[in-house]
Amino acid sequence: MLARGVTDAKVFPAGANGTALVCGQAQSDIICSWADHVSLGIVLYSPGFASSLNDGASKTKQIRSAVVR
């Protein structure tokens, strides 16, 4: 993320199945991504859709649980 201009990248605790979750700020957007042994996802939160990196991480965990079964 840092190589792509995403600042303040923060790694969040691994979730189920060792899921890696990282969120960062890119201009006014928040970008979160996850990766595990069966999936990879990237979520872009435009201004107003996630209030902080922690909020983005929480919402991304919910999205992942709905997408990955």
C-alpha atoms as a printed R data frame, in Angstrom:
   type eleno elety resid chain resno       x       y      z
1  ATOM     1    CA   MET     A     1   0.000   0.000  0.000
2  ATOM     2    CA   LEU     A     2   2.779   2.423  0.855
3  ATOM     3    CA   ALA     A     3   4.282   2.010 -2.633
4  ATOM     4    CA   ARG     A     4   0.923   3.084 -4.139
5  ATOM     5    CA   GLY     A     5   0.609   6.344 -2.172
6  ATOM     6    CA   VAL     A     6  -1.550   4.984  0.627
7  ATOM     7    CA   THR     A     7  -0.501   6.663  3.857
8  ATOM     8    CA   ASP     A     8  -0.963   5.593  7.456
9  ATOM     9    CA   ALA     A     9  -1.333   1.937  6.451
10 ATOM    10    CA   LYS     A    10  -2.284  -0.109  9.495
11 ATOM    11    CA   VAL     A    11  -2.282  -3.884  9.858
12 ATOM    12    CA   PHE     A    12  -5.217  -5.264 11.817
13 ATOM    13    CA   PRO     A    13  -5.246  -8.560 13.761
14 ATOM    14    CA   ALA     A    14  -5.590 -11.713 11.711
15 ATOM    15    CA   GLY     A    15  -9.124 -12.974 11.484
16 ATOM    16    CA   ALA     A    16 -10.530 -16.412 10.821
17 ATOM    17    CA   ASN     A    17  -8.275 -18.681  8.777
18 ATOM    18    CA   GLY     A    18  -5.316 -16.314  9.222
19 ATOM    19    CA   THR     A    19  -6.861 -13.501  7.221
20 ATOM    20    CA   ALA     A    20  -4.511 -10.545  6.823
21 ATOM    21    CA   LEU     A    21  -6.274  -7.160  6.855
22 ATOM    22    CA   VAL     A    22  -4.675  -3.793  6.049
23 ATOM    23    CA   CYS     A    23  -6.303  -0.365  5.792
24 ATOM    24    CA   GLY     A    24  -4.850   2.999  4.806
25 ATOM    25    CA   GLN     A    25  -5.685   6.517  3.680
26 ATOM    26    CA   ALA     A    26  -5.393   7.495 -0.009
27 ATOM    27    CA   GLN     A    27  -6.144  11.201 -0.353
28 ATOM    28    CA   SER     A    28  -9.691  11.449  1.026
29 ATOM    29    CA   ASP     A    29 -10.533   7.745  0.580
30 ATOM    30    CA   ILE     A    30  -9.939   4.782  2.885
31 ATOM    31    CA   ILE     A    31  -8.717   1.600  1.234
32 ATOM    32    CA   CYS     A    32  -8.846  -1.774  2.971
33 ATOM    33    CA   SER     A    33  -7.660  -5.109  1.648
34 ATOM    34    CA   TRP     A    34  -7.694  -8.658  2.929
35 ATOM    35    CA   ALA     A    35  -5.980 -11.838  1.884
36 ATOM    36    CA   ASP     A    36  -6.156 -15.420  3.092
37 ATOM    37    CA   HIS     A    37  -5.606 -18.858  1.624
38 ATOM    38    CA   VAL     A    38  -8.827 -18.765 -0.463
39 ATOM    39    CA   SER     A    39  -9.587 -15.121 -1.202
40 ATOM    40    CA   LEU     A    40  -8.316 -11.616 -1.809
41 ATOM    41    CA   GLY     A    41 -10.382  -8.446 -1.657
42 ATOM    42    CA   ILE     A    42  -9.954  -4.689 -1.884
43 ATOM    43    CA   VAL     A    43 -12.589  -2.234 -0.689
44 ATOM    44    CA   LEU     A    44 -12.551   1.507 -1.414
45 ATOM    45    CA   TYR     A    45 -14.512   3.739  0.967
46 ATOM    46    CA   SER     A    46 -15.280   7.172 -0.474
47 ATOM    47    CA   PRO     A    47 -15.535  10.058  2.002
48 ATOM    48    CA   GLY     A    48 -18.384   9.535  4.439
49 ATOM    49    CA   PHE     A    49 -18.617   5.738  4.081
50 ATOM    50    CA   ALA     A    50 -15.953   4.914  6.706
51 ATOM    51    CA   SER     A    51 -15.106   7.330  9.488
52 ATOM    52    CA   SER     A    52 -11.644   5.933 10.295
53 ATOM    53    CA   LEU     A    53  -9.237   3.120  9.500
54 ATOM    54    CA   ASN     A    54 -10.747   1.123 12.362
55 ATOM    55    CA   ASP     A    55 -14.248   1.660 10.985
56 ATOM    56    CA   GLY     A    56 -13.076   0.642  7.507
57 ATOM    57    CA   ALA     A    57 -11.489  -2.512  8.935
58 ATOM    58    CA   SER     A    58 -14.678  -3.409 10.795
59 ATOM    59    CA   LYS     A    59 -16.818  -2.933  7.681
60 ATOM    60    CA   THR     A    60 -14.349  -4.855  5.533
61 ATOM    61    CA   LYS     A    61 -14.504  -7.800  7.939
62 ATOM    62    CA   GLN     A    62 -18.302  -7.791  7.526
63 ATOM    63    CA   ILE     A    63 -17.987  -7.667  3.736
64 ATOM    64    CA   ARG     A    64 -15.469 -10.521  3.740
65 ATOM    65    CA   SER     A    65 -17.695 -12.702  5.901
66 ATOM    66    CA   ALA     A    66 -20.607 -12.129  3.488
67 ATOM    67    CA   VAL     A    67 -18.508 -12.872  0.389
68 ATOM    68    CA   VAL     A    68 -16.298 -15.745  1.535
69 ATOM    69    CA   ARG     A    69 -18.174 -18.849  2.641
